[in-house]
Amino acid sequence: MLITAYALTLTVGCLIGLQEGEFLTNDEFKASYVVIRHNVRTYESAGVVEVVKGRTNAESALKKFESDQSPADRHEGWRFFLEKTTLKAGTDPAEATELRQAELESRESKATQEGEGSNNRGGISR
């Protein structure tokens, strides 16, 4: 999708408004997003398929993946979704998948440790 200078409007607070009335913050405009392929039936993840800069570009990439998807693939439960990331746009999808998985495991481990710690701090016991 090509956005011309006419279609973009700068507004107060560094918001970038699209003609359809959707507004992107400066952060959303500059942030990177990963497009992830997963199966809604089996909960299997096929990992990152692309790393893109800017929410508008990410949404366009998502729509392209969806439009290129075969009906059989979709029927099997494969879908795409976006997730904000700290990875640099253009990162190799396999590398991005590994880095994302490591980050998810780290967050899960931290949350588990915090949850166990709160049980030992005077929480309600049964």
N, C-alpha and C positions, 0 to 999 in steps of 0.2 A: 504494500500500500504506500503510495507516494503522498506525502502531506506537504502541500504548498504553504508558502508564507501566509497566504490568504486564509487557509483553513485553521491556522494556529493563531491564538489570541493570547497575549500576555496579560495577566490580571494581577491584582494586588496579592501579595503573599507568595510570589514566585510560583503560581499555579499556571499550568499550560492547559488551556481549554481547547478541546476538539470541537469541531462544528456541531457534532451530534449532541453536545451538552455534557460530555464526559470530561472530567478534569483529572489531570495527572499532576502530582506534586513533583517538585524538582528532583526529589529522591527517586520516585518511580521512573522518571525520565532517564536518570543516569545509572540506576541500579542494574545489576545483571540478574537474569532469570534462567532457570533450567527448565527444559521441556522434558518431562518424564513419562515413560510408557509403562503402564501397569495393567494387570488383568483384574477387572472388578468381580469376576466369578471365583478365581482361584487365589486372589490376593498376591499373585506373583508379580514381581517387579522386573521389567526388562531394562531398567536403569535409565540414565540420562541419554537423550538422543541429540540434544543440542543445548549450547549455552549462548544466550543472546543478551545484548545490551538494550535496556529500555523496555518498559512494559508494552508499549505499542508494538514494537518489533517482536516481542515474545508472543503476544496475542496473534500476530500475523503468522508467525512460525507455527503456533499451535493449530491454527485454522488450516494451514497448508498440510501439516501432518494428517489432520483429520480428513481433509478432502482427498488426499492421496491414498488413504487407507481403503483396503478392499472390504466389501460388505461381509465376506466370510470372516475376515480378521476381526471386524467389529462384532459380528455375531458371536464369536468365541469369547468376547468379553474384554478385548484390548481397547484401552482408552489412553488419552494423554492429559496431563495437567501441568500447570505452571507452579514453580516454587521460587521465591526470591533466594538469591545466593550471594556469597562473597567471592565466588569464582569469577575469573576474568572471561569475558565474552570470547568465544572462539576456542576455549579449552577443549581438548580432545574428549569426546563423549565417554570413552572407556576410563580415562583418567578422572574425569568429573564424577563418574559413577563410584569409583573407588574412594575418592575424597568425600563424597556425600555420605557413603555408607559408614566410613570411619567417624564422621561427625555425628551421624545418627546414633551410632553405638556409644560414643562418648557421652552424648546428652542422656541417653537411656541409663547408662551406668551412673552418672551423676544424680539423676532423679531417683534411682533405686537407693543409692547411698543416703540421700537426703530423706527419703521416706523411711528408711530403717532408723535413721538418727532421730526423727521426730517421734517414733514409737517409744524411744527410751527416755524422752524428756517430759515425762509426766502426762502423756496422752491418756486417753480413756482406755482402760483395760477391761476385759470381759472375763 
